[in-house]
Amino acid sequence: MTVDELRMSGKVTLTVAEVARILDLDERTVRRACSDGQLPCIHVGRRLLIPREKLLLLVSAAA
């Protein structure tokens, strides 16, 4: 998935694996960014989910 596809997506949240692919990062880096508070995330049990809208805001601000 690309950032453009992410904008068009109707998904509310993304998995760590999806965000890692979009940002071209390792999944461990995404998890670390979540635990450090650098990346907004939602804990559902043991899963980490990243809100799509908040990720888009971060990506847009960095561009």
mmJSON file of the N, C-alpha and C atoms, coordinates in Angstrom:
{"data_MODEL":{"atom_site":{
"group_PDB":["ATOM","ATOM","ATOM","ATOM","ATOM","ATOM","ATOM","ATOM","ATOM","ATOM","ATOM","ATOM","ATOM","ATOM","ATOM","ATOM","ATOM","ATOM","ATOM","ATOM","ATOM","ATOM","ATOM","ATOM","ATOM","ATOM","ATOM","ATOM","ATOM","ATOM","ATOM","ATOM","ATOM","ATOM","ATOM","ATOM","ATOM","ATOM","ATOM","ATOM","ATOM","ATOM","ATOM","ATOM","ATOM","ATOM","ATOM","ATOM","ATOM","ATOM","ATOM","ATOM","ATOM","ATOM","ATOM","ATOM","ATOM","ATOM","ATOM","ATOM","ATOM","ATOM","ATOM","ATOM","ATOM","ATOM","ATOM","ATOM","ATOM","ATOM","ATOM","ATOM","ATOM","ATOM","ATOM","ATOM","ATOM","ATOM","ATOM","ATOM","ATOM","ATOM","ATOM","ATOM","ATOM","ATOM","ATOM","ATOM","ATOM","ATOM","ATOM","ATOM","ATOM","ATOM","ATOM","ATOM","ATOM","ATOM","ATOM","ATOM","ATOM","ATOM","ATOM","ATOM","ATOM","ATOM","ATOM","ATOM","ATOM","ATOM","ATOM","ATOM","ATOM","ATOM","ATOM","ATOM","ATOM","ATOM","ATOM","ATOM","ATOM","ATOM","ATOM","ATOM","ATOM","ATOM","ATOM","ATOM","ATOM","ATOM","ATOM","ATOM","ATOM","ATOM","ATOM","ATOM","ATOM","ATOM","ATOM","ATOM","ATOM","ATOM","ATOM","ATOM","ATOM","ATOM","ATOM","ATOM","ATOM","ATOM","ATOM","ATOM","ATOM","ATOM","ATOM","ATOM","ATOM","ATOM","ATOM","ATOM","ATOM","ATOM","ATOM","ATOM","ATOM","ATOM","ATOM","ATOM","ATOM","ATOM","ATOM","ATOM","ATOM","ATOM","ATOM","ATOM","ATOM","ATOM","ATOM","ATOM","ATOM","ATOM","ATOM","ATOM","ATOM","ATOM","ATOM","ATOM","ATOM"],
"id":[1,2,3,4,5,6,7,8,9,10,11,12,13,14,15,16,17,18,19,20,21,22,23,24,25,26,27,28,29,30,31,32,33,34,35,36,37,38,39,40,41,42,43,44,45,46,47,48,49,50,51,52,53,54,55,56,57,58,59,60,61,62,63,64,65,66,67,68,69,70,71,72,73,74,75,76,77,78,79,80,81,82,83,84,85,86,87,88,89,90,91,92,93,94,95,96,97,98,99,100,101,102,103,104,105,106,107,108,109,110,111,112,113,114,115,116,117,118,119,120,121,122,123,124,125,126,127,128,129,130,131,132,133,134,135,136,137,138,139,140,141,142,143,144,145,146,147,148,149,150,151,152,153,154,155,156,157,158,159,160,161,162,163,164,165,166,167,168,169,170,171,172,173,174,175,176,177,178,179,180,181,182,183,184,185,186,187,188,189],
"type_symbol":["N","C","C","N","C","C","N","C","C","N","C","C","N","C","C","N","C","C","N","C","C","N","C","C","N","C","C","N","C","C","N","C","C","N","C","C","N","C","C","N","C","C","N","C","C","N","C","C","N","C","C","N","C","C","N","C","C","N","C","C","N","C","C","N","C","C","N","C","C","N","C","C","N","C","C","N","C","C","N","C","C","N","C","C","N","C","C","N","C","C","N","C","C","N","C","C","N","C","C","N","C","C","N","C","C","N","C","C","N","C","C","N","C","C","N","C","C","N","C","C","N","C","C","N","C","C","N","C","C","N","C","C","N","C","C","N","C","C","N","C","C","N","C","C","N","C","C","N","C","C","N","C","C","N","C","C","N","C","C","N","C","C","N","C","C","N","C","C","N","C","C","N","C","C","N","C","C","N","C","C","N","C","C","N","C","C","N","C","C"],
"label_atom_id":["N","CA","C","N","CA","C","N","CA","C","N","CA","C","N","CA","C","N","CA","C","N","CA","C","N","CA","C","N","CA","C","N","CA","C","N","CA","C","N","CA","C","N","CA","C","N","CA","C","N","CA","C","N","CA","C","N","CA","C","N","CA","C","N","CA","C","N","CA","C","N","CA","C","N","CA","C","N","CA","C","N","CA","C","N","CA","C","N","CA","C","N","CA","C","N","CA","C","N","CA","C","N","CA","C","N","CA","C","N","CA","C","N","CA","C","N","CA","C","N","CA","C","N","CA","C","N","CA","C","N","CA","C","N","CA","C","N","CA","C","N","CA","C","N","CA","C","N","CA","C","N","CA","C","N","CA","C","N","CA","C","N","CA","C","N","CA","C","N","CA","C","N","CA","C","N","CA","C","N","CA","C","N","CA","C","N","CA","C","N","CA","C","N","CA","C","N","CA","C","N","CA","C","N","CA","C","N","CA","C","N","CA","C","N","CA","C","N","CA","C"],
"label_alt_id":[null,null,null,null,null,null,null,null,null,null,null,null,null,null,null,null,null,null,null,null,null,null,null,null,null,null,null,null,null,null,null,null,null,null,null,null,null,null,null,null,null,null,null,null,null,null,null,null,null,null,null,null,null,null,null,null,null,null,null,null,null,null,null,null,null,null,null,null,null,null,null,null,null,null,null,null,null,null,null,null,null,null,null,null,null,null,null,null,null,null,null,null,null,null,null,null,null,null,null,null,null,null,null,null,null,null,null,null,null,null,null,null,null,null,null,null,null,null,null,null,null,null,null,null,null,null,null,null,null,null,null,null,null,null,null,null,null,null,null,null,null,null,null,null,null,null,null,null,null,null,null,null,null,null,null,null,null,null,null,null,null,null,null,null,null,null,null,null,null,null,null,null,null,null,null,null,null,null,null,null,null,null,null,null,null,null,null,null,null],
"label_comp_id":["MET","MET","MET","THR","THR","THR","VAL","VAL","VAL","ASP","ASP","ASP","GLU","GLU","GLU","LEU","LEU","LEU","ARG","ARG","ARG","MET","MET","MET","SER","SER","SER","GLY","GLY","GLY","LYS","LYS","LYS","VAL","VAL","VAL","THR","THR","THR","LEU","LEU","LEU","THR","THR","THR","VAL","VAL","VAL","ALA","ALA","ALA","GLU","GLU","GLU","VAL","VAL","VAL","ALA","ALA","ALA","ARG","ARG","ARG","ILE","ILE","ILE","LEU","LEU","LEU","ASP","ASP","ASP","LEU","LEU","LEU","ASP","ASP","ASP","GLU","GLU","GLU","ARG","ARG","ARG","THR","THR","THR","VAL","VAL","VAL","ARG","ARG","ARG","ARG","ARG","ARG","ALA","ALA","ALA","CYS","CYS","CYS","SER","SER","SER","ASP","ASP","ASP","GLY","GLY","GLY","GLN","GLN","GLN","LEU","LEU","LEU","PRO","PRO","PRO","CYS","CYS","CYS","ILE","ILE","ILE","HIS","HIS","HIS","VAL","VAL","VAL","GLY","GLY","GLY","ARG","ARG","ARG","ARG","ARG","ARG","LEU","LEU","LEU","LEU","LEU","LEU","ILE","ILE","ILE","PRO","PRO","PRO","ARG","ARG","ARG","GLU","GLU","GLU","LYS","LYS","LYS","LEU","LEU","LEU","LEU","LEU","LEU","LEU","LEU","LEU","LEU","LEU","LEU","VAL","VAL","VAL","SER","SER","SER","ALA","ALA","ALA","ALA","ALA","ALA","ALA","ALA","ALA"],
"label_asym_id":["A","A","A","A","A","A","A","A","A","A","A","A","A","A","A","A","A","A","A","A","A","A","A","A","A","A","A","A","A","A","A","A","A","A","A","A","A","A","A","A","A","A","A","A","A","A","A","A","A","A","A","A","A","A","A","A","A","A","A","A","A","A","A","A","A","A","A","A","A","A","A","A","A","A","A","A","A","A","A","A","A","A","A","A","A","A","A","A","A","A","A","A","A","A","A","A","A","A","A","A","A","A","A","A","A","A","A","A","A","A","A","A","A","A","A","A","A","A","A","A","A","A","A","A","A","A","A","A","A","A","A","A","A","A","A","A","A","A","A","A","A","A","A","A","A","A","A","A","A","A","A","A","A","A","A","A","A","A","A","A","A","A","A","A","A","A","A","A","A","A","A","A","A","A","A","A","A","A","A","A","A","A","A","A","A","A","A","A","A"],
"label_entity_id":["1","1","1","1","1","1","1","1","1","1","1","1","1","1","1","1","1","1","1","1","1","1","1","1","1","1","1","1","1","1","1","1","1","1","1","1","1","1","1","1","1","1","1","1","1","1","1","1","1","1","1","1","1","1","1","1","1","1","1","1","1","1","1","1","1","1","1","1","1","1","1","1","1","1","1","1","1","1","1","1","1","1","1","1","1","1","1","1","1","1","1","1","1","1","1","1","1","1","1","1","1","1","1","1","1","1","1","1","1","1","1","1","1","1","1","1","1","1","1","1","1","1","1","1","1","1","1","1","1","1","1","1","1","1","1","1","1","1","1","1","1","1","1","1","1","1","1","1","1","1","1","1","1","1","1","1","1","1","1","1","1","1","1","1","1","1","1","1","1","1","1","1","1","1","1","1","1","1","1","1","1","1","1","1","1","1","1","1","1"],
"label_seq_id":[1,1,1,2,2,2,3,3,3,4,4,4,5,5,5,6,6,6,7,7,7,8,8,8,9,9,9,10,10,10,11,11,11,12,12,12,13,13,13,14,14,14,15,15,15,16,16,16,17,17,17,18,18,18,19,19,19,20,20,20,21,21,21,22,22,22,23,23,23,24,24,24,25,25,25,26,26,26,27,27,27,28,28,28,29,29,29,30,30,30,31,31,31,32,32,32,33,33,33,34,34,34,35,35,35,36,36,36,37,37,37,38,38,38,39,39,39,40,40,40,41,41,41,42,42,42,43,43,43,44,44,44,45,45,45,46,46,46,47,47,47,48,48,48,49,49,49,50,50,50,51,51,51,52,52,52,53,53,53,54,54,54,55,55,55,56,56,56,57,57,57,58,58,58,59,59,59,60,60,60,61,61,61,62,62,62,63,63,63],
"pdbx_PDB_ins_code":[null,null,null,null,null,null,null,null,null,null,null,null,null,null,null,null,null,null,null,null,null,null,null,null,null,null,null,null,null,null,null,null,null,null,null,null,null,null,null,null,null,null,null,null,null,null,null,null,null,null,null,null,null,null,null,null,null,null,null,null,null,null,null,null,null,null,null,null,null,null,null,null,null,null,null,null,null,null,null,null,null,null,null,null,null,null,null,null,null,null,null,null,null,null,null,null,null,null,null,null,null,null,null,null,null,null,null,null,null,null,null,null,null,null,null,null,null,null,null,null,null,null,null,null,null,null,null,null,null,null,null,null,null,null,null,null,null,null,null,null,null,null,null,null,null,null,null,null,null,null,null,null,null,null,null,null,null,null,null,null,null,null,null,null,null,null,null,null,null,null,null,null,null,null,null,null,null,null,null,null,null,null,null,null,null,null,null,null,null],
"Cartn_x":[0.851,0.0,0.896,0.547,1.271,0.508,1.124,0.471,-0.777,-0.705,-1.885,-3.014,-2.678,-3.693,-4.251,-3.401,-3.841,-4.865,-4.638,-5.588,-6.955,-6.964,-8.206,-8.873,-8.144,-8.636,-9.745,-10.636,-11.704,-11.384,-10.17,-9.791,-9.665,-10.06,-9.961,-8.602,-8.112,-6.826,-5.961,-4.669,-3.701,-2.904,-2.417,-1.574,-0.137,0.664,2.081,2.75,2.414,3.003,2.646,1.403,0.989,1.734,1.839,2.532,4.014,4.608,6.014,6.241,5.332,5.456,5.287,4.303,4.036,5.219,5.787,6.878,8.259,8.292,9.545,10.439,9.849,10.547,10.4,11.231,11.099,9.925,9.245,8.113,8.544,9.754,10.248,10.39,10.769,10.901,9.539,8.52,7.158,6.662,6.894,6.48,7.193,8.474,9.24,8.716,8.384,7.829,6.494,5.714,4.443,4.699,5.609,5.865,6.534,7.295,7.946,7.008,5.822,4.87,5.101,5.992,6.256,5.205,4.523,3.503,2.245,1.118,-0.111,-0.583,-1.019,-1.488,-2.57,-3.29,-4.345,-3.963,-3.998,-3.736,-5.062,-5.15,-6.323,-5.773,-5.871,-5.228,-3.73,-3.13,-1.698,-1.406,-2.45,-2.269,-2.084,-1.291,-1.138,-1.781,-2.661,-3.303,-3.015,-2.74,-2.416,-3.587,-4.156,-5.264,-4.802,-5.542,-5.185,-5.103,-6.09,-6.123,-4.929,-4.568,-3.432,-2.122,-2.008,-0.826,-0.731,-1.857,-1.858,-1.437,-1.875,-1.468,0.046,0.604,2.041,2.822,2.359,3.041,2.934,1.783,1.585,2.449,2.577,3.389,4.865,5.285,6.692,7.033,6.036,6.292,6.524],
"Cartn_y":[-1.177,0.0,1.24,2.209,3.469,4.527,5.676,6.764,7.215,7.257,7.628,6.622,5.34,4.309,4.418,4.79,4.978,6.102,7.187,8.311,7.88,7.006,6.563,5.423,4.816,3.658,4.056,3.138,3.355,2.758,2.191,1.566,2.614,2.264,3.17,3.023,1.797,1.542,0.676,0.694,-0.108,-0.952,-2.076,-2.925,-2.406,-2.916,-2.555,-2.943,-4.11,-4.578,-3.642,-3.195,-2.279,-0.952,-0.416,0.866,0.715,-0.403,-0.645,-0.658,-1.302,-1.323,0.072,0.823,2.162,3.093,3.029,3.933,3.367,2.156,1.471,1.354,0.849,0.646,-0.806,-1.205,-2.517,-2.477,-3.585,-3.645,-3.305,-3.708,-3.387,-1.887,-1.18,0.269,0.92,0.41,0.929,0.658,-0.54,-0.866,0.03,0.267,1.128,2.563,3.045,4.396,4.503,3.449,3.433,3.477,2.647,2.604,3.876,4.565,5.828,7.025,6.811,7.902,8.742,8.305,9.029,8.762,7.65,7.244,6.905,7.539,7.251,5.829,5.157,3.794,3.472,2.409,1.906,0.481,0.167,-1.197,-1.936,-3.05,-3.925,-5.298,-5.617,-6.836,-6.69,-7.619,-7.547,-6.867,-6.526,-5.913,-4.415,-3.885,-2.442,-2.051,-1.093,-0.587,0.903,1.369,2.77,3.417,4.491,5.188,5.804,5.503,5.961,7.478,8.178,9.643,10.287,9.793,10.361,10.077,8.892,8.574,9.504,9.736,10.652,12.059,12.519,13.847,13.9,12.851,12.826,12.81,12.008,11.908,13.236,13.861,15.152,16.236,16.229,17.232,17.065,15.83,15.563,15.896,15.99,16.225,17.688],
"Cartn_z":[0.0,0.0,0.0,-0.81,-0.851,-0.053,0.119,0.847,0.085,-1.231,-2.025,-1.856,-1.837,-1.61,-0.2,0.737,2.113,2.214,1.489,1.48,0.958,-0.024,-0.646,0.123,1.016,1.758,2.727,2.96,3.925,5.287,5.415,6.672,7.772,8.952,10.098,10.767,10.849,11.476,10.567,10.849,10.107,11.086,10.609,11.446,11.413,12.319,12.355,11.035,10.519,9.264,8.103,8.033,6.96,7.055,8.264,8.447,8.112,8.491,8.177,6.671,5.925,4.452,3.868,4.349,3.817,4.052,5.258,5.625,5.296,4.754,4.423,5.656,6.737,8.002,8.434,9.371,9.982,10.963,11.119,12.052,13.473,13.855,15.199,15.401,14.349,14.424,14.634,13.953,14.111,15.531,16.025,17.399,18.413,18.202,19.098,19.049,17.867,17.736,18.458,18.437,19.17,20.671,21.145,22.59,23.089,22.225,22.604,22.491,21.921,21.761,20.511,19.649,18.405,17.342,17.48,16.524,17.312,16.983,17.727,17.454,18.508,18.329,19.351,19.058,19.923,20.294,21.572,22.032,22.126,21.424,21.502,21.865,23.138,23.598,23.408,22.706,22.419,21.08,20.353,19.027,19.137,18.235,18.088,16.768,16.81,15.605,15.512,14.315,14.096,13.362,13.935,13.273,11.939,10.885,9.535,9.446,9.977,9.869,10.561,11.728,12.459,11.726,11.121,10.335,9.128,8.469,7.314,7.721,8.888,9.372,9.59,10.17,10.402,9.093,8.154,6.853,6.101,6.16,5.479,6.095,7.416,8.097,7.773,7.513,7.213,5.761,4.903,3.469,3.173],
"occupancy":[1.0,1.0,1.0,1.0,1.0,1.0,1.0,1.0,1.0,1.0,1.0,1.0,1.0,1.0,1.0,1.0,1.0,1.0,1.0,1.0,1.0,1.0,1.0,1.0,1.0,1.0,1.0,1.0,1.0,1.0,1.0,1.0,1.0,1.0,1.0,1.0,1.0,1.0,1.0,1.0,1.0,1.0,1.0,1.0,1.0,1.0,1.0,1.0,1.0,1.0,1.0,1.0,1.0,1.0,1.0,1.0,1.0,1.0,1.0,1.0,1.0,1.0,1.0,1.0,1.0,1.0,1.0,1.0,1.0,1.0,1.0,1.0,1.0,1.0,1.0,1.0,1.0,1.0,1.0,1.0,1.0,1.0,1.0,1.0,1.0,1.0,1.0,1.0,1.0,1.0,1.0,1.0,1.0,1.0,1.0,1.0,1.0,1.0,1.0,1.0,1.0,1.0,1.0,1.0,1.0,1.0,1.0,1.0,1.0,1.0,1.0,1.0,1.0,1.0,1.0,1.0,1.0,1.0,1.0,1.0,1.0,1.0,1.0,1.0,1.0,1.0,1.0,1.0,1.0,1.0,1.0,1.0,1.0,1.0,1.0,1.0,1.0,1.0,1.0,1.0,1.0,1.0,1.0,1.0,1.0,1.0,1.0,1.0,1.0,1.0,1.0,1.0,1.0,1.0,1.0,1.0,1.0,1.0,1.0,1.0,1.0,1.0,1.0,1.0,1.0,1.0,1.0,1.0,1.0,1.0,1.0,1.0,1.0,1.0,1.0,1.0,1.0,1.0,1.0,1.0,1.0,1.0,1.0,1.0,1.0,1.0,1.0,1.0,1.0],
"B_iso_or_equiv":[0.0,0.0,0.0,0.0,0.0,0.0,0.0,0.0,0.0,0.0,0.0,0.0,0.0,0.0,0.0,0.0,0.0,0.0,0.0,0.0,0.0,0.0,0.0,0.0,0.0,0.0,0.0,0.0,0.0,0.0,0.0,0.0,0.0,0.0,0.0,0.0,0.0,0.0,0.0,0.0,0.0,0.0,0.0,0.0,0.0,0.0,0.0,0.0,0.0,0.0,0.0,0.0,0.0,0.0,0.0,0.0,0.0,0.0,0.0,0.0,0.0,0.0,0.0,0.0,0.0,0.0,0.0,0.0,0.0,0.0,0.0,0.0,0.0,0.0,0.0,0.0,0.0,0.0,0.0,0.0,0.0,0.0,0.0,0.0,0.0,0.0,0.0,0.0,0.0,0.0,0.0,0.0,0.0,0.0,0.0,0.0,0.0,0.0,0.0,0.0,0.0,0.0,0.0,0.0,0.0,0.0,0.0,0.0,0.0,0.0,0.0,0.0,0.0,0.0,0.0,0.0,0.0,0.0,0.0,0.0,0.0,0.0,0.0,0.0,0.0,0.0,0.0,0.0,0.0,0.0,0.0,0.0,0.0,0.0,0.0,0.0,0.0,0.0,0.0,0.0,0.0,0.0,0.0,0.0,0.0,0.0,0.0,0.0,0.0,0.0,0.0,0.0,0.0,0.0,0.0,0.0,0.0,0.0,0.0,0.0,0.0,0.0,0.0,0.0,0.0,0.0,0.0,0.0,0.0,0.0,0.0,0.0,0.0,0.0,0.0,0.0,0.0,0.0,0.0,0.0,0.0,0.0,0.0,0.0,0.0,0.0,0.0,0.0,0.0],
"pdbx_formal_charge":[null,null,null,null,null,null,null,null,null,null,null,null,null,null,null,null,null,null,null,null,null,null,null,null,null,null,null,null,null,null,null,null,null,null,null,null,null,null,null,null,null,null,null,null,null,null,null,null,null,null,null,null,null,null,null,null,null,null,null,null,null,null,null,null,null,null,null,null,null,null,null,null,null,null,null,null,null,null,null,null,null,null,null,null,null,null,null,null,null,null,null,null,null,null,null,null,null,null,null,null,null,null,null,null,null,null,null,null,null,null,null,null,null,null,null,null,null,null,null,null,null,null,null,null,null,null,null,null,null,null,null,null,null,null,null,null,null,null,null,null,null,null,null,null,null,null,null,null,null,null,null,null,null,null,null,null,null,null,null,null,null,null,null,null,null,null,null,null,null,null,null,null,null,null,null,null,null,null,null,null,null,null,null,null,null,null,null,null,null],
"auth_seq_id":[1,1,1,2,2,2,3,3,3,4,4,4,5,5,5,6,6,6,7,7,7,8,8,8,9,9,9,10,10,10,11,11,11,12,12,12,13,13,13,14,14,14,15,15,15,16,16,16,17,17,17,18,18,18,19,19,19,20,20,20,21,21,21,22,22,22,23,23,23,24,24,24,25,25,25,26,26,26,27,27,27,28,28,28,29,29,29,30,30,30,31,31,31,32,32,32,33,33,33,34,34,34,35,35,35,36,36,36,37,37,37,38,38,38,39,39,39,40,40,40,41,41,41,42,42,42,43,43,43,44,44,44,45,45,45,46,46,46,47,47,47,48,48,48,49,49,49,50,50,50,51,51,51,52,52,52,53,53,53,54,54,54,55,55,55,56,56,56,57,57,57,58,58,58,59,59,59,60,60,60,61,61,61,62,62,62,63,63,63],
"auth_comp_id":["MET","MET","MET","THR","THR","THR","VAL","VAL","VAL","ASP","ASP","ASP","GLU","GLU","GLU","LEU","LEU","LEU","ARG","ARG","ARG","MET","MET","MET","SER","SER","SER","GLY","GLY","GLY","LYS","LYS","LYS","VAL","VAL","VAL","THR","THR","THR","LEU","LEU","LEU","THR","THR","THR","VAL","VAL","VAL","ALA","ALA","ALA","GLU","GLU","GLU","VAL","VAL","VAL","ALA","ALA","ALA","ARG","ARG","ARG","ILE","ILE","ILE","LEU","LEU","LEU","ASP","ASP","ASP","LEU","LEU","LEU","ASP","ASP","ASP","GLU","GLU","GLU","ARG","ARG","ARG","THR","THR","THR","VAL","VAL","VAL","ARG","ARG","ARG","ARG","ARG","ARG","ALA","ALA","ALA","CYS","CYS","CYS","SER","SER","SER","ASP","ASP","ASP","GLY","GLY","GLY","GLN","GLN","GLN","LEU","LEU","LEU","PRO","PRO","PRO","CYS","CYS","CYS","ILE","ILE","ILE","HIS","HIS","HIS","VAL","VAL","VAL","GLY","GLY","GLY","ARG","ARG","ARG","ARG","ARG","ARG","LEU","LEU","LEU","LEU","LEU","LEU","ILE","ILE","ILE","PRO","PRO","PRO","ARG","ARG","ARG","GLU","GLU","GLU","LYS","LYS","LYS","LEU","LEU","LEU","LEU","LEU","LEU","LEU","LEU","LEU","LEU","LEU","LEU","VAL","VAL","VAL","SER","SER","SER","ALA","ALA","ALA","ALA","ALA","ALA","ALA","ALA","ALA"],
"auth_asym_id":["A","A","A","A","A","A","A","A","A","A","A","A","A","A","A","A","A","A","A","A","A","A","A","A","A","A","A","A","A","A","A","A","A","A","A","A","A","A","A","A","A","A","A","A","A","A","A","A","A","A","A","A","A","A","A","A","A","A","A","A","A","A","A","A","A","A","A","A","A","A","A","A","A","A","A","A","A","A","A","A","A","A","A","A","A","A","A","A","A","A","A","A","A","A","A","A","A","A","A","A","A","A","A","A","A","A","A","A","A","A","A","A","A","A","A","A","A","A","A","A","A","A","A","A","A","A","A","A","A","A","A","A","A","A","A","A","A","A","A","A","A","A","A","A","A","A","A","A","A","A","A","A","A","A","A","A","A","A","A","A","A","A","A","A","A","A","A","A","A","A","A","A","A","A","A","A","A","A","A","A","A","A","A","A","A","A","A","A","A"],
"auth_atom_id":["N","CA","C","N","CA","C","N","CA","C","N","CA","C","N","CA","C","N","CA","C","N","CA","C","N","CA","C","N","CA","C","N","CA","C","N","CA","C","N","CA","C","N","CA","C","N","CA","C","N","CA","C","N","CA","C","N","CA","C","N","CA","C","N","CA","C","N","CA","C","N","CA","C","N","CA","C","N","CA","C","N","CA","C","N","CA","C","N","CA","C","N","CA","C","N","CA","C","N","CA","C","N","CA","C","N","CA","C","N","CA","C","N","CA","C","N","CA","C","N","CA","C","N","CA","C","N","CA","C","N","CA","C","N","CA","C","N","CA","C","N","CA","C","N","CA","C","N","CA","C","N","CA","C","N","CA","C","N","CA","C","N","CA","C","N","CA","C","N","CA","C","N","CA","C","N","CA","C","N","CA","C","N","CA","C","N","CA","C","N","CA","C","N","CA","C","N","CA","C","N","CA","C","N","CA","C","N","CA","C","N","CA","C","N","CA","C","N","CA","C"],
"pdbx_PDB_model_num":[1,1,1,1,1,1,1,1,1,1,1,1,1,1,1,1,1,1,1,1,1,1,1,1,1,1,1,1,1,1,1,1,1,1,1,1,1,1,1,1,1,1,1,1,1,1,1,1,1,1,1,1,1,1,1,1,1,1,1,1,1,1,1,1,1,1,1,1,1,1,1,1,1,1,1,1,1,1,1,1,1,1,1,1,1,1,1,1,1,1,1,1,1,1,1,1,1,1,1,1,1,1,1,1,1,1,1,1,1,1,1,1,1,1,1,1,1,1,1,1,1,1,1,1,1,1,1,1,1,1,1,1,1,1,1,1,1,1,1,1,1,1,1,1,1,1,1,1,1,1,1,1,1,1,1,1,1,1,1,1,1,1,1,1,1,1,1,1,1,1,1,1,1,1,1,1,1,1,1,1,1,1,1,1,1,1,1,1,1]
}}}
